């Protein structure tokens, strides 16, 4: 069985790595006062948490190594950091596996829906 590999150019590699590193730095250096704000438009309108509510704070704690706080805020914070790092490694190697791209979207879509439904039910 042959694995589909997507080869990327130098400029795509630079852009991809810049985005990932920028996101990781952003969640690391996000100010504490921002984490306490409710900026979710969905929650403002419906008064219900959206599927991503708590994700910024979860990513912030995960990047800082506070894994218990990360899981408490949103269970997908740590897997998101792992996926970003795995994506960065693939981009650095200039090859991205198509299976990774397909799986990551399906995994996070299903996991977000499951987490959201559990929050609503519980």
C-alpha positions as CSV (number, residue, x, y, z in Angstrom):
1,X,0.0,0.0,0.0
2,X,1.4,3.4,-1.0
3,X,1.1,6.4,1.3
4,X,0.2,9.7,-0.3
5,X,2.8,12.3,0.6
6,X,2.4,16.0,-0.1
7,X,5.6,17.7,-0.9
8,X,5.7,21.4,0.0
9,X,7.9,24.2,-1.3
10,X,10.3,26.3,0.8
11,X,7.9,29.3,0.9
12,X,5.1,27.0,2.0
13,X,7.3,25.5,4.6
14,X,8.3,28.9,6.0
15,X,4.7,30.1,6.1
16,X,3.5,26.9,7.8
17,X,6.2,26.9,10.4
18,X,5.7,30.6,11.1
19,X,2.0,30.1,11.6
20,X,2.5,27.2,14.0
21,X,5.3,28.9,16.0
22,X,3.3,32.1,16.1
23,X,0.2,30.2,17.4
24,X,2.3,28.5,20.1
25,X,3.9,31.8,21.2
26,X,0.5,33.5,21.2
27,X,-1.0,31.0,23.5
28,X,2.1,31.0,25.7
29,X,2.2,34.8,26.1
30,X,-1.6,35.5,26.2
31,X,-2.2,37.8,29.2
32,X,-4.0,36.4,32.2
33,X,-6.6,39.2,32.1
34,X,-7.6,38.0,28.6
35,X,-8.2,34.5,29.8
36,X,-10.7,35.8,32.3
37,X,-12.8,37.6,29.6
38,X,-15.8,36.1,27.9
39,X,-15.2,36.8,24.2
40,X,-17.2,33.9,22.8
41,X,-20.0,35.4,20.6
42,X,-21.9,32.1,20.6
43,X,-22.0,32.1,24.4
44,X,-23.0,35.8,24.6
45,X,-26.0,35.2,22.3
46,X,-27.1,31.7,23.5
47,X,-25.7,31.6,27.1
48,X,-24.3,28.1,26.2
49,X,-20.7,27.2,25.8
50,X,-19.6,26.6,22.2
51,X,-17.5,23.6,21.3
52,X,-14.3,25.7,21.6
53,X,-15.1,27.5,24.9
54,X,-12.1,27.1,27.2
55,X,-9.7,26.1,24.4
56,X,-7.5,29.2,24.6
57,X,-7.0,28.8,28.3
58,X,-6.5,25.0,27.9
59,X,-3.8,25.7,25.2
60,X,-2.2,28.3,27.5
61,X,-1.9,25.9,30.3
62,X,-0.7,23.0,28.1
63,X,2.1,25.1,26.6
64,X,3.2,26.1,30.0
65,X,3.2,22.5,31.2
66,X,0.2,22.8,33.5
67,X,-1.5,19.7,32.2
68,X,-4.1,19.2,34.9
69,X,-5.3,22.8,34.5
70,X,-5.3,22.3,30.7
71,X,-7.5,19.2,30.9
72,X,-9.9,20.9,33.3
73,X,-10.4,23.8,30.9
74,X,-10.9,21.8,27.7
75,X,-9.9,18.1,27.2
76,X,-8.6,18.8,23.7
77,X,-5.9,21.3,24.6
78,X,-3.1,18.8,25.0
79,X,-4.0,16.8,21.8
80,X,-4.1,20.1,19.9
81,X,-0.6,21.0,21.1
82,X,0.6,17.5,20.1
83,X,-1.0,17.8,16.7
84,X,0.6,21.3,16.1
85,X,4.0,19.9,17.0
86,X,3.5,16.8,14.8
87,X,2.4,19.1,11.9
88,X,5.5,21.3,12.5
89,X,7.8,18.3,12.3
90,X,6.2,17.2,9.1
91,X,6.4,20.7,7.6
92,X,10.1,20.9,8.7
93,X,10.8,17.7,6.8
94,X,9.0,19.2,3.8
95,X,6.6,16.3,3.5
96,X,3.1,16.1,4.9
97,X,1.3,12.8,5.0
98,X,-2.2,13.0,3.5
99,X,-3.4,10.5,6.0
100,X,-2.3,12.9,8.8
101,X,-4.3,15.8,7.2
102,X,-7.4,13.7,6.8
103,X,-7.2,12.1,10.2
104,X,-6.5,15.3,12.1
105,X,-9.6,17.0,10.8
106,X,-11.9,14.0,11.4
107,X,-10.5,13.4,14.9
108,X,-10.8,17.0,16.1
109,X,-14.2,17.4,14.5
110,X,-15.6,14.3,16.2
111,X,-13.8,15.0,19.5
112,X,-15.1,18.6,19.6
113,X,-18.7,17.5,19.0
114,X,-18.4,14.8,21.7
115,X,-16.9,17.2,24.2
116,X,-19.6,19.7,23.5
117,X,-22.4,17.2,23.8
118,X,-21.0,15.9,27.1
119,X,-20.8,19.5,28.5
120,X,-24.4,20.1,27.5
121,X,-25.6,16.8,29.0
122,X,-23.5,16.9,32.2
